[in-house]
């Protein structure tokens, strides 16, 4: 009997769009409803926070291995879901054009080993509001993030990777959970009825 594939909730989106916050909220929401889930944090953020940004371009294979390993551990531990703000395909997206010729195929093969549920997170960071974009802990500024969003959508389209668009706000974890497991969580009391 073949083991069940891990269902990976991939949160795509440009830097500063709220992927880590949504991942944390979704993880809490799923756990609070006794779902079998673990989270896979973004290893790239760790590299930025520790001043090792050179690894983001020179060692995407290392970063990919760290992310893939985390997902494998969760799968081997018997969880049904993993929520990540660093989908494996982002390693291929951020790898330089001159990187290993077969790297993209390796990432494709590894990602195909999981059941992927993809969301593309968006929020308005073009406004002049001071809190619209947090630059600490990331390798991109606001302008670069705006550019990356278009490039990432083109990359996913070229690869035939489908996703559901999701606007980021306080209710995003509930909307994602409703898309994954309808009726699992009641709408929060602080939310207006739609």
Protein Blocks (a to p, Z undefined) as FASTA:
>chain_A
ZZddddddddeddehilmmmmmmmmmmmmmmnopacdddddfklmmmmnopammmmmmmm
mmmmmmmmmmmmmmmnopabdcdfbdfklmmmmpcfklcfklmmmmmmmmmmpccddddd
dddfkbmbfklpcfehpabdfklmmmmmmmmmmmmmmnopacddddddfklmmmmmmmmm
ghkaccdfkbccZZ
